[in-house]
Amino acid sequence: MSKEIIVEVTGMKCGSCESNVEEKLQALDGVIKVKAYHKDEEIEVEFDLDKTNREAIEAVIINAGYKVLA
């Protein structure tokens, strides 16, 4: 079963930032689709609930150098 979430972030300044975080999230097992929007400070992620979770997704975003908002 898949789920879609929107993660609010800060620190993305340009299209290169979007590509960077999208690439890192796509490498996470279970991520189906990801799209980052630096102007909206959001990342949309669709993932397989059996393979990953929101906490793992947020950890990848933080490790990529961005801050996840609560």
PDB file as gemmi writes it, atoms N, CA and C in Angstrom:
CRYST1    1.000    1.000    1.000  90.00  90.00  90.00 P 1                      
ATOM      1  N   MET A   1       0.839  -1.171   0.000  1.00  0.00           N  
ATOM      2  CA  MET A   1       0.000   0.000   0.000  1.00  0.00           C  
ATOM      3  C   MET A   1       0.892   1.244   0.000  1.00  0.00           C  
ATOM      4  N   SER A   2       0.541   2.209  -0.831  1.00  0.00           N  
ATOM      5  CA  SER A   2       1.350   3.424  -0.900  1.00  0.00           C  
ATOM      6  C   SER A   2       0.645   4.577  -0.204  1.00  0.00           C  
ATOM      7  N   LYS A   3       1.458   5.566   0.150  1.00  0.00           N  
ATOM      8  CA  LYS A   3       0.954   6.758   0.828  1.00  0.00           C  
ATOM      9  C   LYS A   3       1.678   7.962   0.255  1.00  0.00           C  
ATOM     10  N   GLU A   4       0.966   9.077   0.165  1.00  0.00           N  
ATOM     11  CA  GLU A   4       1.578  10.334  -0.272  1.00  0.00           C  
ATOM     12  C   GLU A   4       1.605  11.293   0.902  1.00  0.00           C  
ATOM     13  N   ILE A   5       2.756  11.975   1.062  1.00  0.00           N  
ATOM     14  CA  ILE A   5       2.882  12.978   2.107  1.00  0.00           C  
ATOM     15  C   ILE A   5       3.525  14.227   1.522  1.00  0.00           C  
ATOM     16  N   ILE A   6       3.352  15.327   2.204  1.00  0.00           N  
ATOM     17  CA  ILE A   6       4.051  16.572   1.882  1.00  0.00           C  
ATOM     18  C   ILE A   6       4.892  16.916   3.100  1.00  0.00           C  
ATOM     19  N   VAL A   7       6.195  17.055   2.870  1.00  0.00           N  
ATOM     20  CA  VAL A   7       7.113  17.413   3.940  1.00  0.00           C  
ATOM     21  C   VAL A   7       7.511  18.870   3.738  1.00  0.00           C  
ATOM     22  N   GLU A   8       7.294  19.688   4.752  1.00  0.00           N  
ATOM     23  CA  GLU A   8       7.688  21.095   4.684  1.00  0.00           C  
ATOM     24  C   GLU A   8       9.142  21.206   5.117  1.00  0.00           C  
ATOM     25  N   VAL A   9       9.941  21.929   4.307  1.00  0.00           N  
ATOM     26  CA  VAL A   9      11.375  22.041   4.568  1.00  0.00           C  
ATOM     27  C   VAL A   9      11.850  23.479   4.384  1.00  0.00           C  
ATOM     28  N   THR A  10      13.013  23.764   4.930  1.00  0.00           N  
ATOM     29  CA  THR A  10      13.693  25.021   4.646  1.00  0.00           C  
ATOM     30  C   THR A  10      15.107  24.686   4.200  1.00  0.00           C  
ATOM     31  N   GLY A  11      15.691  25.610   3.468  1.00  0.00           N  
ATOM     32  CA  GLY A  11      17.069  25.426   3.035  1.00  0.00           C  
ATOM     33  C   GLY A  11      17.233  25.167   1.552  1.00  0.00           C  
ATOM     34  N   MET A  12      16.159  24.812   0.861  1.00  0.00           N  
ATOM     35  CA  MET A  12      16.242  24.631  -0.594  1.00  0.00           C  
ATOM     36  C   MET A  12      16.172  26.011  -1.235  1.00  0.00           C  
ATOM     37  N   LYS A  13      17.189  26.358  -2.020  1.00  0.00           N  
ATOM     38  CA  LYS A  13      17.260  27.699  -2.602  1.00  0.00           C  
ATOM     39  C   LYS A  13      17.071  27.738  -4.115  1.00  0.00           C  
ATOM     40  N   CYS A  14      17.192  26.571  -4.787  1.00  0.00           N  
ATOM     41  CA  CYS A  14      17.177  26.589  -6.248  1.00  0.00           C  
ATOM     42  C   CYS A  14      16.814  25.213  -6.806  1.00  0.00           C  
ATOM     43  N   GLY A  15      16.789  25.143  -8.127  1.00  0.00           N  
ATOM     44  CA  GLY A  15      16.495  23.884  -8.794  1.00  0.00           C  
ATOM     45  C   GLY A  15      17.520  22.810  -8.505  1.00  0.00           C  
ATOM     46  N   SER A  16      18.765  23.207  -8.306  1.00  0.00           N  
ATOM     47  CA  SER A  16      19.817  22.245  -7.974  1.00  0.00           C  
ATOM     48  C   SER A  16      19.540  21.592  -6.616  1.00  0.00           C  
ATOM     49  N   CYS A  17      19.047  22.382  -5.676  1.00  0.00           N  
ATOM     50  CA  CYS A  17      18.664  21.837  -4.368  1.00  0.00           C  
ATOM     51  C   CYS A  17      17.531  20.822  -4.523  1.00  0.00           C  
ATOM     52  N   GLU A  18      16.565  21.168  -5.375  1.00  0.00           N  
ATOM     53  CA  GLU A  18      15.456  20.243  -5.631  1.00  0.00           C  
ATOM     54  C   GLU A  18      15.979  18.920  -6.175  1.00  0.00           C  
ATOM     55  N   SER A  19      16.842  18.999  -7.176  1.00  0.00           N  
ATOM     56  CA  SER A  19      17.395  17.785  -7.798  1.00  0.00           C  
ATOM     57  C   SER A  19      18.186  16.967  -6.795  1.00  0.00           C  
ATOM     58  N   ASN A  20      18.954  17.646  -5.946  1.00  0.00           N  
ATOM     59  CA  ASN A  20      19.768  16.964  -4.949  1.00  0.00           C  
ATOM     60  C   ASN A  20      18.905  16.136  -3.996  1.00  0.00           C  
ATOM     61  N   VAL A  21      17.890  16.744  -3.430  1.00  0.00           N  
ATOM     62  CA  VAL A  21      17.060  16.031  -2.462  1.00  0.00           C  
ATOM     63  C   VAL A  21      16.192  14.973  -3.152  1.00  0.00           C  
ATOM     64  N   GLU A  22      15.728  15.246  -4.369  1.00  0.00           N  
ATOM     65  CA  GLU A  22      14.948  14.244  -5.113  1.00  0.00           C  
ATOM     66  C   GLU A  22      15.788  12.995  -5.377  1.00  0.00           C  
ATOM     67  N   GLU A  23      17.035  13.199  -5.784  1.00  0.00           N  
ATOM     68  CA  GLU A  23      17.923  12.072  -6.076  1.00  0.00           C  
ATOM     69  C   GLU A  23      18.172  11.231  -4.823  1.00  0.00           C  
ATOM     70  N   LYS A  24      18.414  11.884  -3.712  1.00  0.00           N  
ATOM     71  CA  LYS A  24      18.673  11.165  -2.464  1.00  0.00           C  
ATOM     72  C   LYS A  24      17.435  10.398  -1.993  1.00  0.00           C  
ATOM     73  N   LEU A  25      16.259  10.997  -2.143  1.00  0.00           N  
ATOM     74  CA  LEU A  25      15.040  10.308  -1.738  1.00  0.00           C  
ATOM     75  C   LEU A  25      14.711   9.140  -2.664  1.00  0.00           C  
ATOM     76  N   GLN A  26      14.948   9.301  -3.963  1.00  0.00           N  
ATOM     77  CA  GLN A  26      14.684   8.201  -4.903  1.00  0.00           C  
ATOM     78  C   GLN A  26      15.547   6.974  -4.577  1.00  0.00           C  
ATOM     79  N   ALA A  27      16.702   7.203  -3.977  1.00  0.00           N  
ATOM     80  CA  ALA A  27      17.599   6.095  -3.625  1.00  0.00           C  
ATOM     81  C   ALA A  27      17.108   5.321  -2.402  1.00  0.00           C  
ATOM     82  N   LEU A  28      16.158   5.881  -1.659  1.00  0.00           N  
ATOM     83  CA  LEU A  28      15.617   5.210  -0.481  1.00  0.00           C  
ATOM     84  C   LEU A  28      14.645   4.115  -0.918  1.00  0.00           C  
ATOM     85  N   ASP A  29      14.893   2.912  -0.462  1.00  0.00           N  
ATOM     86  CA  ASP A  29      14.035   1.783  -0.827  1.00  0.00           C  
ATOM     87  C   ASP A  29      12.606   2.057  -0.381  1.00  0.00           C  
ATOM     88  N   GLY A  30      11.677   1.928  -1.294  1.00  0.00           N  
ATOM     89  CA  GLY A  30      10.266   2.133  -0.991  1.00  0.00           C  
ATOM     90  C   GLY A  30       9.708   3.435  -1.521  1.00  0.00           C  
ATOM     91  N   VAL A  31      10.583   4.382  -1.896  1.00  0.00           N  
ATOM     92  CA  VAL A  31      10.097   5.643  -2.446  1.00  0.00           C  
ATOM     93  C   VAL A  31       9.667   5.408  -3.891  1.00  0.00           C  
ATOM     94  N   ILE A  32       8.444   5.772  -4.208  1.00  0.00           N  
ATOM     95  CA  ILE A  32       7.864   5.564  -5.534  1.00  0.00           C  
ATOM     96  C   ILE A  32       8.020   6.808  -6.399  1.00  0.00           C  
ATOM     97  N   LYS A  33       7.696   7.965  -5.813  1.00  0.00           N  
ATOM     98  CA  LYS A  33       7.719   9.218  -6.569  1.00  0.00           C  
ATOM     99  C   LYS A  33       8.065  10.343  -5.617  1.00  0.00           C  
ATOM    100  N   VAL A  34       8.870  11.298  -6.112  1.00  0.00           N  
ATOM    101  CA  VAL A  34       9.224  12.451  -5.290  1.00  0.00           C  
ATOM    102  C   VAL A  34       9.340  13.689  -6.165  1.00  0.00           C  
ATOM    103  N   LYS A  35       8.852  14.815  -5.652  1.00  0.00           N  
ATOM    104  CA  LYS A  35       8.971  16.099  -6.350  1.00  0.00           C  
ATOM    105  C   LYS A  35       9.191  17.177  -5.301  1.00  0.00           C  
ATOM    106  N   ALA A  36      10.289  17.911  -5.448  1.00  0.00           N  
ATOM    107  CA  ALA A  36      10.622  18.987  -4.521  1.00  0.00           C  
ATOM    108  C   ALA A  36      10.295  20.337  -5.155  1.00  0.00           C  
ATOM    109  N   TYR A  37       9.855  21.264  -4.333  1.00  0.00           N  
ATOM    110  CA  TYR A  37       9.516  22.614  -4.772  1.00  0.00           C  
ATOM    111  C   TYR A  37      10.202  23.610  -3.843  1.00  0.00           C  
ATOM    112  N   HIS A  38      11.322  24.184  -4.297  1.00  0.00           N  
ATOM    113  CA  HIS A  38      12.060  25.088  -3.407  1.00  0.00           C  
ATOM    114  C   HIS A  38      11.280  26.368  -3.113  1.00  0.00           C  
ATOM    115  N   LYS A  39      10.518  26.873  -4.065  1.00  0.00           N  
ATOM    116  CA  LYS A  39       9.761  28.114  -3.828  1.00  0.00           C  
ATOM    117  C   LYS A  39       8.642  27.913  -2.807  1.00  0.00           C  
ATOM    118  N   ASP A  40       8.047  26.734  -2.799  1.00  0.00           N  
ATOM    119  CA  ASP A  40       6.982  26.424  -1.845  1.00  0.00           C  
ATOM    120  C   ASP A  40       7.512  25.806  -0.556  1.00  0.00           C  
ATOM    121  N   GLU A  41       8.813  25.493  -0.541  1.00  0.00           N  
ATOM    122  CA  GLU A  41       9.454  24.838   0.601  1.00  0.00           C  
ATOM    123  C   GLU A  41       8.744  23.543   0.972  1.00  0.00           C  
ATOM    124  N   GLU A  42       8.454  22.731  -0.057  1.00  0.00           N  
ATOM    125  CA  GLU A  42       7.759  21.458   0.134  1.00  0.00           C  
ATOM    126  C   GLU A  42       8.410  20.359  -0.698  1.00  0.00           C  
ATOM    127  N   ILE A  43       8.270  19.148  -0.181  1.00  0.00           N  
ATOM    128  CA  ILE A  43       8.663  17.962  -0.941  1.00  0.00           C  
ATOM    129  C   ILE A  43       7.487  16.989  -0.875  1.00  0.00           C  
ATOM    130  N   GLU A  44       6.978  16.618  -2.041  1.00  0.00           N  
ATOM    131  CA  GLU A  44       5.904  15.625  -2.120  1.00  0.00           C  
ATOM    132  C   GLU A  44       6.547  14.258  -2.318  1.00  0.00           C  
ATOM    133  N   VAL A  45       6.144  13.315  -1.495  1.00  0.00           N  
ATOM    134  CA  VAL A  45       6.740  11.975  -1.570  1.00  0.00           C  
ATOM    135  C   VAL A  45       5.630  10.929  -1.552  1.00  0.00           C  
ATOM    136  N   GLU A  46       5.691  10.020  -2.513  1.00  0.00           N  
ATOM    137  CA  GLU A  46       4.823   8.836  -2.497  1.00  0.00           C  
ATOM    138  C   GLU A  46       5.720   7.655  -2.185  1.00  0.00           C  
ATOM    139  N   PHE A  47       5.300   6.834  -1.226  1.00  0.00           N  
ATOM    140  CA  PHE A  47       6.150   5.719  -0.811  1.00  0.00           C  
ATOM    141  C   PHE A  47       5.329   4.499  -0.431  1.00  0.00           C  
ATOM    142  N   ASP A  48       5.990   3.362  -0.410  1.00  0.00           N  
ATOM    143  CA  ASP A  48       5.390   2.083  -0.043  1.00  0.00           C  
ATOM    144  C   ASP A  48       5.484   1.940   1.477  1.00  0.00           C  
ATOM    145  N   LEU A  49       4.342   1.874   2.134  1.00  0.00           N  
ATOM    146  CA  LEU A  49       4.303   1.770   3.591  1.00  0.00           C  
ATOM    147  C   LEU A  49       4.964   0.500   4.121  1.00  0.00           C  
ATOM    148  N   ASP A  50       5.069  -0.530   3.297  1.00  0.00           N  
ATOM    149  CA  ASP A  50       5.697  -1.771   3.728  1.00  0.00           C  
ATOM    150  C   ASP A  50       7.216  -1.696   3.691  1.00  0.00           C  
ATOM    151  N   LYS A  51       7.760  -0.683   3.019  1.00  0.00           N  
ATOM    152  CA  LYS A  51       9.214  -0.599   2.851  1.00  0.00           C  
ATOM    153  C   LYS A  51       9.867   0.575   3.569  1.00  0.00           C  
ATOM    154  N   THR A  52       9.131   1.648   3.806  1.00  0.00           N  
ATOM    155  CA  THR A  52       9.722   2.814   4.466  1.00  0.00           C  
ATOM    156  C   THR A  52       8.650   3.603   5.195  1.00  0.00           C  
ATOM    157  N   ASN A  53       9.049   4.679   5.837  1.00  0.00           N  
ATOM    158  CA  ASN A  53       8.097   5.487   6.610  1.00  0.00           C  
ATOM    159  C   ASN A  53       8.520   6.954   6.600  1.00  0.00           C  
ATOM    160  N   ARG A  54       7.684   7.798   7.171  1.00  0.00           N  
ATOM    161  CA  ARG A  54       7.945   9.242   7.176  1.00  0.00           C  
ATOM    162  C   ARG A  54       9.259   9.565   7.879  1.00  0.00           C  
ATOM    163  N   GLU A  55       9.548   8.882   8.974  1.00  0.00           N  
ATOM    164  CA  GLU A  55      10.766   9.157   9.732  1.00  0.00           C  
ATOM    165  C   GLU A  55      12.008   8.912   8.885  1.00  0.00           C  
ATOM    166  N   ALA A  56      12.029   7.842   8.114  1.00  0.00           N  
ATOM    167  CA  ALA A  56      13.178   7.537   7.251  1.00  0.00           C  
ATOM    168  C   ALA A  56      13.311   8.585   6.155  1.00  0.00           C  
ATOM    169  N   ILE A  57      12.180   9.016   5.613  1.00  0.00           N  
ATOM    170  CA  ILE A  57      12.182  10.051   4.569  1.00  0.00           C  
ATOM    171  C   ILE A  57      12.728  11.361   5.131  1.00  0.00           C  
ATOM    172  N   GLU A  58      12.260  11.737   6.311  1.00  0.00           N  
ATOM    173  CA  GLU A  58      12.746  12.966   6.937  1.00  0.00           C  
ATOM    174  C   GLU A  58      14.238  12.878   7.249  1.00  0.00           C  
ATOM    175  N   ALA A  59      14.721  11.712   7.654  1.00  0.00           N  
ATOM    176  CA  ALA A  59      16.143  11.533   7.946  1.00  0.00           C  
ATOM    177  C   ALA A  59      16.988  11.767   6.694  1.00  0.00           C  
ATOM    178  N   VAL A  60      16.527  11.293   5.541  1.00  0.00           N  
ATOM    179  CA  VAL A  60      17.246  11.507   4.284  1.00  0.00           C  
ATOM    180  C   VAL A  60      17.295  13.002   3.966  1.00  0.00           C  
ATOM    181  N   ILE A  61      16.192  13.690   4.152  1.00  0.00           N  
ATOM    182  CA  ILE A  61      16.127  15.129   3.878  1.00  0.00           C  
ATOM    183  C   ILE A  61      17.099  15.888   4.783  1.00  0.00           C  
ATOM    184  N   ILE A  62      17.112  15.556   6.055  1.00  0.00           N  
ATOM    185  CA  ILE A  62      18.006  16.206   7.014  1.00  0.00           C  
ATOM    186  C   ILE A  62      19.467  15.912   6.668  1.00  0.00           C  
ATOM    187  N   ASN A  63      19.763  14.652   6.332  1.00  0.00           N  
ATOM    188  CA  ASN A  63      21.135  14.277   5.971  1.00  0.00           C  
ATOM    189  C   ASN A  63      21.588  14.953   4.681  1.00  0.00           C  
ATOM    190  N   ALA A  64      20.636  15.367   3.839  1.00  0.00           N  
ATOM    191  CA  ALA A  64      20.967  16.086   2.596  1.00  0.00           C  
ATOM    192  C   ALA A  64      21.242  17.560   2.866  1.00  0.00           C  
ATOM    193  N   GLY A  65      21.028  18.002   4.125  1.00  0.00           N  
ATOM    194  CA  GLY A  65      21.365  19.367   4.488  1.00  0.00           C  
ATOM    195  C   GLY A  65      20.201  20.335   4.605  1.00  0.00           C  
ATOM    196  N   TYR A  66      18.980  19.799   4.653  1.00  0.00           N  
ATOM    197  CA  TYR A  66      17.801  20.654   4.738  1.00  0.00           C  
ATOM    198  C   TYR A  66      17.106  20.436   6.080  1.00  0.00           C  
ATOM    199  N   LYS A  67      16.330  21.413   6.496  1.00  0.00           N  
ATOM    200  CA  LYS A  67      15.629  21.325   7.771  1.00  0.00           C  
ATOM    201  C   LYS A  67      14.166  20.982   7.534  1.00  0.00           C  
ATOM    202  N   VAL A  68      13.697  19.975   8.244  1.00  0.00           N  
ATOM    203  CA  VAL A  68      12.291  19.561   8.170  1.00  0.00           C  
ATOM    204  C   VAL A  68      11.509  20.348   9.205  1.00  0.00           C  
ATOM    205  N   LEU A  69      10.404  20.956   8.781  1.00  0.00           N  
ATOM    206  CA  LEU A  69       9.551  21.706   9.693  1.00  0.00           C  
ATOM    207  C   LEU A  69       8.481  20.793  10.275  1.00  0.00           C  
ATOM    208  N   ALA A  70       8.110  21.048  11.510  1.00  0.00           N  
ATOM    209  CA  ALA A  70       7.117  20.209  12.194  1.00  0.00           C  
ATOM    210  C   ALA A  70       5.715  20.469  11.676  1.00  0.00           C  
TER     211      ALA A  70                                                      
END                                                                             
